[in-house]
Amino acid sequence: MKKWFNSDSRVFFNIILALIVGIIFGNFLGGSMLKNDAIYANANNYTDDVYLLQSGAYYNEETAMSALEEMKLLGLNGIVVRERNNFNVYHGISTKISSFDSYTKILQDNDINYLIKSRKLYYMLNDLDPSSREYEFYYGSINYYLSLIHNRNVVIQDEYINQVSEVNLELFNNLNLLNESINTDLALLYKLYVYKNLVDILL
């Protein structure tokens, strides 16, 4: 009598078993990824590296605000962001250093020292539980933000909106304002305000 599990049958059986396991795992993983993608629909995922143009760092907020007012007299708008023990004066955020050329020229012409910092936005999430709704919301916020930094409008999804709370309301509002003004002169400031909101909440 011919054995059912001869060497050829075992190979065939292993292939079928591998296909079944692969399909089950693929459906599970794919479903999970599709769920996340639905939240960030129309928000393009880019590398999270961004650059910030900084003209000063101060231990005192009042001094930082005074320095910012002096920069405004030179035509350089910006905001003050508290990061740990420093109050930093920023004039722009971008994914390309060349975006700052007109600003750095003004700073150089006026013999003002400046710094271009590199930041990875997703690193802000390091202290959050990756399985939490909080993480999901801020991951989505950064996703939308990166699209907007690239001057691409986004369609903000209902599931994301439903997670807005008193804590993150200002961030949400500034993301919307940036989205609405992406092709205007206000976009530069709103990009900085969103960065400030993320820092205030996550760092």
SVG drawing of the C-alpha trace seen along z (x, -y; Angstrom):
<svg xmlns="http://www.w3.org/2000/svg" viewBox="-16 -97 45 99">
<polyline fill="none" stroke="black" stroke-width="0.4" points="0.0,0.0 1.3,-3.4 2.1,-5.7 0.2,-8.9 3.1,-10.9 5.9,-10.0 8.7,-12.6 6.8,-14.3 3.6,-14.5 5.3,-16.0 6.8,-18.8 3.4,-19.5 1.8,-19.5 4.4,-21.9 3.9,-24.3 0.1,-24.3 0.6,-24.8 3.0,-27.7 0.5,-29.3 -2.4,-29.0 -0.3,-30.5 0.9,-33.2 -2.6,-34.2 -3.9,-34.2 -0.9,-36.3 -1.1,-38.6 -4.8,-39.3 -4.1,-40.1 -1.2,-42.4 -2.8,-43.9 -6.0,-44.6 -4.1,-46.3 -2.1,-48.5 -5.2,-49.4 -6.9,-50.5 -4.0,-52.8 -3.8,-54.1 -7.4,-55.0 -6.8,-57.3 -4.2,-59.2 -5.8,-59.1 -4.5,-61.7 -1.6,-62.5 1.6,-61.7 4.2,-59.8 7.6,-61.3 10.9,-61.0 10.4,-62.8 13.7,-64.8 13.0,-68.6 15.2,-71.6 14.6,-74.7 16.2,-78.1 17.2,-79.5 18.6,-82.9 19.0,-82.6 18.6,-80.6 17.9,-82.2 17.3,-81.2 14.6,-83.9 11.4,-84.1 11.3,-87.9 14.8,-88.2 13.8,-85.8 10.7,-87.8 12.8,-91.0 15.3,-89.3 12.4,-88.2 11.0,-91.8 14.5,-92.9 14.4,-90.2 11.0,-91.4 12.4,-94.9 14.8,-93.2 11.8,-91.5 12.2,-88.1 9.0,-86.7 9.2,-83.9 8.1,-82.5 9.7,-81.6 9.5,-78.0 10.5,-76.6 12.5,-73.4 13.5,-72.1 15.6,-75.0 15.9,-77.2 13.6,-79.7 14.6,-79.3 13.8,-81.9 12.8,-80.2 12.1,-81.7 11.2,-78.7 10.8,-74.9 11.4,-73.0 12.6,-69.7 15.2,-71.6 17.9,-73.9 17.8,-75.9 14.4,-77.1 16.1,-79.4 18.4,-81.1 16.6,-84.5 16.5,-84.5 20.1,-83.5 21.2,-86.2 19.5,-88.8 21.1,-87.3 24.5,-87.3 24.2,-90.8 23.5,-92.0 26.2,-89.9 23.8,-87.8 24.7,-84.3 22.2,-81.6 21.9,-77.9 20.1,-75.4 19.0,-72.4 17.9,-69.0 15.0,-67.3 13.2,-63.9 9.6,-64.6 8.6,-61.0 11.2,-60.9 8.7,-63.1 6.6,-60.0 9.2,-58.0 7.6,-58.4 4.1,-57.3 2.8,-53.8 2.7,-52.7 -0.6,-50.8 -2.4,-53.8 -5.0,-56.1 -2.8,-59.0 0.1,-57.7 -2.2,-57.1 -3.5,-60.7 0.0,-62.3 1.4,-59.9 -1.5,-61.1 -0.8,-64.7 2.9,-64.4 1.8,-62.6 -0.5,-65.4 2.1,-68.0 4.8,-66.5 2.5,-66.7 1.7,-70.3 5.4,-71.1 5.8,-69.9 3.0,-72.4 0.5,-69.6 -3.0,-70.0 -4.5,-67.1 -8.0,-65.7 -8.4,-65.3 -10.3,-62.1 -13.3,-61.9 -11.6,-59.2 -8.8,-61.6 -11.1,-64.5 -13.0,-62.4 -9.8,-62.1 -9.4,-65.8 -9.5,-66.8 -8.9,-69.9 -5.2,-69.0 -4.6,-68.8 -7.3,-71.3 -4.8,-74.1 -2.6,-71.7 -5.7,-70.5 -6.8,-74.1 -3.3,-75.2 -3.1,-72.1 -6.4,-73.2 -5.3,-76.8 -2.1,-75.7 -4.1,-73.4 -6.3,-76.4 -3.5,-78.9 -0.9,-76.6 -0.4,-78.8 -0.4,-82.1 2.2,-84.1 0.7,-82.9 1.8,-79.3 5.4,-79.9 4.1,-81.0 1.5,-78.3 4.1,-75.7 6.1,-77.0 3.0,-77.2 2.3,-73.5 5.9,-72.6 5.5,-74.6 2.3,-72.8 4.0,-69.4 6.9,-70.4 4.6,-71.8 2.6,-68.6 5.2,-65.8 8.5,-67.1"/>
</svg>
